[in-house]
């Protein structure tokens, strides 16, 4: 990213995803499935357009998407490997995370 670019992250609830735009152009998205009546966001896939790769946009997208999800009081389930890796580097989100399959934040079972 550079200082002249406008980067925006917003939720596209109809498409069940968060999108990141650079100067109004779609640069990527993070898909989720709603569960438990909408109180859980199960993140399934994150993608950044190759034309925008190497600029840290994936981290910006996931950071803002998860912060918004947490502010809504929703539980985060990281099935997407990128989202899971980001969460492992940011333990401040642990209270809002439900690891799939009993997996813990370091990739093993809780308490390992």
Backbone as CSV, one residue per row, in Angstrom:
resi,resn,N_x,N_y,N_z,CA_x,CA_y,CA_z,C_x,C_y,C_z
1,UNK,0.847,-1.181,0.000,0.000,0.000,0.000,0.885,1.235,0.000
2,UNK,0.373,2.302,-0.587,1.113,3.552,-0.504,0.195,4.635,0.047
3,UNK,0.787,5.756,0.396,0.040,6.820,1.069,-1.015,7.476,0.187
4,UNK,-0.894,7.318,-1.133,-1.857,7.961,-2.027,-3.089,7.093,-2.282
5,UNK,-3.048,5.837,-1.898,-4.168,4.941,-2.141,-5.224,5.050,-1.043
6,UNK,-6.474,4.868,-1.449,-7.565,4.780,-0.492,-7.951,3.318,-0.390
7,UNK,-7.770,2.744,0.805,-8.093,1.338,1.049,-9.326,1.298,1.941
8,UNK,-10.331,0.547,1.498,-11.586,0.436,2.223,-11.917,-1.037,2.441
9,UNK,-12.324,-1.365,3.659,-12.827,-2.700,3.971,-14.265,-2.526,4.435
10,UNK,-15.161,-3.324,3.853,-16.568,-3.239,4.236,-17.185,-4.628,4.162
11,UNK,-18.258,-4.800,4.919,-18.989,-6.052,4.875,-20.019,-5.994,3.759
12,UNK,-20.045,-7.015,2.940,-21.076,-7.204,1.925,-21.942,-8.347,2.442
13,UNK,-22.912,-8.009,3.290,-23.708,-9.020,3.989,-24.507,-9.894,3.033
14,UNK,-24.977,-9.342,1.927,-25.742,-10.132,0.967,-24.899,-11.260,0.369
15,UNK,-23.610,-10.992,0.138,-22.709,-11.993,-0.438,-21.984,-12.798,0.641
16,UNK,-22.230,-12.492,1.911,-21.576,-13.155,3.047,-20.051,-13.074,2.923
17,UNK,-19.576,-11.847,2.819,-18.134,-11.654,2.731,-17.772,-10.228,3.116
18,UNK,-16.523,-10.070,3.471,-15.933,-8.754,3.644,-15.089,-8.506,2.408
19,UNK,-15.129,-7.297,1.885,-14.346,-6.965,0.697,-13.352,-5.866,1.026
20,UNK,-12.239,-5.884,0.296,-11.257,-4.816,0.403,-11.140,-4.184,-0.981
21,UNK,-11.196,-2.871,-1.002,-11.102,-2.123,-2.254,-9.940,-1.143,-2.158
22,UNK,-9.247,-0.983,-3.262,-8.165,-0.009,-3.367,-8.586,0.995,-4.430
23,UNK,-8.742,2.236,-4.021,-9.220,3.293,-4.915,-10.489,2.870,-5.648
24,UNK,-11.398,2.206,-4.910,-12.684,1.815,-5.462,-12.682,0.534,-6.279
25,UNK,-11.525,-0.115,-6.427,-11.417,-1.348,-7.202,-11.339,-2.535,-6.247
26,UNK,-12.170,-3.557,-6.493,-12.156,-4.751,-5.650,-10.786,-5.414,-5.723
27,UNK,-10.147,-5.574,-4.558,-8.818,-6.178,-4.490,-8.850,-7.556,-3.845
28,UNK,-9.916,-7.874,-3.115,-9.996,-9.177,-2.471,-11.216,-9.285,-1.583
29,UNK,-11.341,-10.480,-0.966,-12.489,-10.719,-0.104,-12.187,-11.825,0.893
30,UNK,-12.976,-11.849,1.957,-12.953,-12.916,2.957,-14.387,-13.408,3.102
31,UNK,-14.637,-14.646,2.666,-15.972,-15.246,2.712,-16.249,-15.825,4.094
32,UNK,-17.514,-15.780,4.491,-17.935,-16.418,5.743,-19.310,-17.033,5.572
33,UNK,-19.599,-18.006,6.435,-20.943,-18.586,6.545,-21.493,-18.149,7.883
34,UNK,-22.742,-17.742,7.899,-23.400,-17.409,9.160,-23.940,-18.693,9.775
35,UNK,-23.755,-18.823,11.077,-24.294,-19.958,11.826,-24.952,-19.434,13.093
36,UNK,-25.656,-20.301,13.758,-26.264,-19.979,15.053,-27.097,-18.711,14.985
37,UNK,-27.934,-18.627,13.962,-28.801,-17.464,13.824,-28.057,-16.182,13.512
38,UNK,-26.869,-16.288,12.966,-26.073,-15.119,12.604,-25.091,-14.683,13.663
39,UNK,-25.042,-15.375,14.803,-24.137,-14.958,15.877,-22.731,-15.543,15.722
40,UNK,-22.542,-16.395,14.712,-21.232,-16.975,14.440,-20.892,-16.757,12.981
41,UNK,-19.683,-16.263,12.725,-19.173,-16.123,11.364,-18.073,-17.155,11.187
42,UNK,-18.328,-18.114,10.324,-17.390,-19.171,10.003,-16.632,-18.731,8.747
43,UNK,-15.405,-18.250,8.924,-14.606,-17.759,7.796,-14.056,-18.946,7.022
44,UNK,-14.377,-18.992,5.718,-14.063,-20.160,4.903,-12.994,-19.930,3.842
45,UNK,-12.829,-18.695,3.372,-11.891,-18.469,2.277,-11.521,-16.986,2.208
46,UNK,-10.240,-16.728,2.018,-9.750,-15.366,1.812,-8.968,-15.349,0.514
47,UNK,-9.189,-14.309,-0.268,-8.515,-14.224,-1.561,-8.174,-12.772,-1.884
48,UNK,-6.944,-12.556,-2.328,-6.507,-11.247,-2.810,-6.171,-11.412,-4.287
49,UNK,-6.682,-10.515,-5.109,-6.403,-10.540,-6.543,-4.883,-10.470,-6.744
50,UNK,-4.318,-11.323,-7.604,-2.868,-11.309,-7.819,-2.308,-9.940,-8.208
51,UNK,-3.108,-9.108,-8.855,-2.649,-7.767,-9.227,-2.362,-6.902,-7.999
52,UNK,-2.884,-7.306,-6.828,-2.715,-6.533,-5.600,-1.856,-7.265,-4.567
53,UNK,-1.265,-8.391,-4.946,-0.517,-9.198,-3.975,0.772,-8.507,-3.537
54,UNK,1.264,-8.935,-2.378,2.521,-8.413,-1.849,2.430,-7.031,-1.234
55,UNK,1.236,-6.570,-0.954,1.055,-5.216,-0.425,0.456,-5.197,0.971
56,UNK,0.295,-6.383,1.567,-0.257,-6.451,2.922,-1.759,-6.318,2.989
57,UNK,-2.430,-6.400,1.861,-3.882,-6.208,1.849,-4.624,-7.356,2.519
58,UNK,-4.074,-8.567,2.441,-4.705,-9.701,3.115,-4.765,-9.486,4.613
59,UNK,-3.656,-9.016,5.180,-3.633,-8.728,6.619,-4.596,-7.608,6.984
60,UNK,-4.639,-6.572,6.162,-5.560,-5.459,6.418,-7.001,-5.941,6.356
61,UNK,-7.325,-6.715,5.337,-8.682,-7.243,5.178,-9.092,-8.083,6.372
62,UNK,-8.267,-9.051,6.738,-8.625,-9.963,7.830,-8.675,-9.220,9.159
63,UNK,-7.736,-8.352,9.397,-7.726,-7.581,10.641,-9.026,-6.799,10.819
64,UNK,-9.407,-6.062,9.808,-10.616,-5.234,9.911,-11.886,-6.076,9.936
65,UNK,-11.913,-7.165,9.162,-13.092,-8.041,9.149,-13.300,-8.687,10.510
66,UNK,-12.225,-9.180,11.112,-12.353,-9.843,12.410,-12.661,-8.838,13.514
67,UNK,-12.100,-7.654,13.419,-12.412,-6.614,14.409,-13.900,-6.264,14.337
68,UNK,-14.420,-6.107,13.134,-15.845,-5.799,12.965,-16.709,-6.939,13.511
69,UNK,-16.317,-8.181,13.204,-17.056,-9.343,13.686,-17.068,-9.380,15.207
70,UNK,-15.932,-9.099,15.803,-15.828,-9.086,17.272,-16.668,-7.956,17.862
71,UNK,-16.661,-6.774,17.233,-17.460,-5.645,17.714,-18.954,-5.964,17.679
72,UNK,-19.368,-6.781,16.716,-20.773,-7.198,16.637,-21.127,-8.203,17.718
73,UNK,-20.115,-8.725,18.409,-20.338,-9.728,19.439,-20.464,-11.130,18.884
74,UNK,-20.058,-11.321,17.617,-20.158,-12.622,16.970,-18.930,-13.475,17.280
75,UNK,-19.124,-14.778,17.237,-18.031,-15.730,17.381,-17.358,-15.918,16.022
76,UNK,-16.038,-16.035,16.032,-15.239,-16.239,14.830,-14.814,-17.702,14.780
77,UNK,-15.070,-18.364,13.650,-14.602,-19.737,13.434,-13.662,-19.706,12.225
78,UNK,-12.377,-19.989,12.424,-11.399,-19.849,11.343,-11.149,-21.143,10.555
79,UNK,-12.027,-21.466,9.614,-11.757,-22.590,8.718,-10.782,-22.194,7.609
80,UNK,-10.723,-20.926,7.281,-9.780,-20.429,6.278,-8.369,-20.453,6.877
81,UNK,-7.404,-21.097,6.205,-6.038,-21.155,6.741,-5.409,-19.780,6.964
82,UNK,-5.694,-18.814,6.103,-5.124,-17.476,6.269,-5.672,-16.813,7.522
83,UNK,-6.978,-16.928,7.733,-7.611,-16.352,8.928,-7.070,-17.042,10.183
84,UNK,-6.938,-18.362,10.144,-6.405,-19.104,11.297,-4.979,-18.657,11.614
85,UNK,-4.147,-18.513,10.594,-2.758,-18.074,10.812,-2.725,-16.662,11.399
86,UNK,-3.591,-15.786,10.912,-3.640,-14.420,11.430,-4.031,-14.435,12.912
87,UNK,-5.033,-15.244,13.243,-5.490,-15.327,14.641,-4.401,-15.878,15.564
88,UNK,-3.613,-16.807,15.073,-2.527,-17.353,15.894,-1.490,-16.276,16.233
89,UNK,-1.363,-15.282,15.368,-0.422,-14.181,15.614,-1.041,-13.053,16.445
90,UNK,-2.347,-13.133,16.701,-3.060,-12.062,17.415,-3.911,-12.657,18.538
91,UNK,-3.278,-13.047,19.637,-4.000,-13.707,20.729,-5.053,-12.830,21.403
92,UNK,-5.070,-11.540,21.147,-6.088,-10.679,21.755,-7.496,-11.027,21.259
93,UNK,-7.606,-11.825,20.220,-8.914,-12.224,19.703,-9.408,-13.536,20.304
94,UNK,-8.603,-14.187,21.129,-8.896,-15.548,21.579,-10.285,-15.705,22.188
95,UNK,-10.777,-14.726,22.894,-12.088,-14.836,23.547,-13.225,-14.915,22.528
96,UNK,-12.997,-14.408,21.329,-14.042,-14.390,20.315,-13.937,-15.556,19.330
97,UNK,-12.975,-16.477,19.551,-12.696,-17.531,18.577,-13.171,-18.897,19.064
98,UNK,-13.783,-19.626,18.147,-14.126,-21.035,18.370,-13.318,-21.816,17.332
99,UNK,-12.270,-22.509,17.795,-11.405,-23.241,16.867,-12.130,-24.478,16.357
100,UNK,-12.110,-24.714,15.038,-12.813,-25.869,14.476,-12.199,-27.191,14.923
101,UNK,-13.050,-28.170,15.162,-12.587,-29.514,15.485,-11.768,-29.618,16.749
102,UNK,-11.935,-28.702,17.705,-11.184,-28.747,18.943,-9.742,-28.300,18.787
103,UNK,-9.402,-27.817,17.591,-8.049,-27.349,17.316,-7.762,-26.128,18.188
104,UNK,-6.579,-26.045,18.705,-6.189,-24.891,19.498,-5.499,-23.859,18.635
105,UNK,-5.147,-22.727,19.195,-4.536,-21.657,18.424,-3.162,-21.998,17.849
106,UNK,-2.480,-23.026,18.366,-1.177,-23.371,17.813,-1.279,-24.563,16.857
107,UNK,-2.488,-24.965,16.503,-2.678,-26.016,15.529,-2.911,-27.398,16.142
108,UNK,-2.864,-27.499,17.442,-3.113,-28.764,18.094,-4.339,-28.698,18.951
109,UNK,-4.496,-29.658,19.787,-5.634,-29.668,20.698,-5.409,-28.673,21.807
110,UNK,-6.477,-28.132,22.395,-6.307,-27.210,23.517,-5.509,-27.880,24.624
111,UNK,-4.588,-27.139,25.186,-3.794,-27.633,26.300,-2.530,-28.350,25.886
112,UNK,-2.311,-28.518,24.558,-1.086,-29.166,24.120,0.067,-28.208,24.154
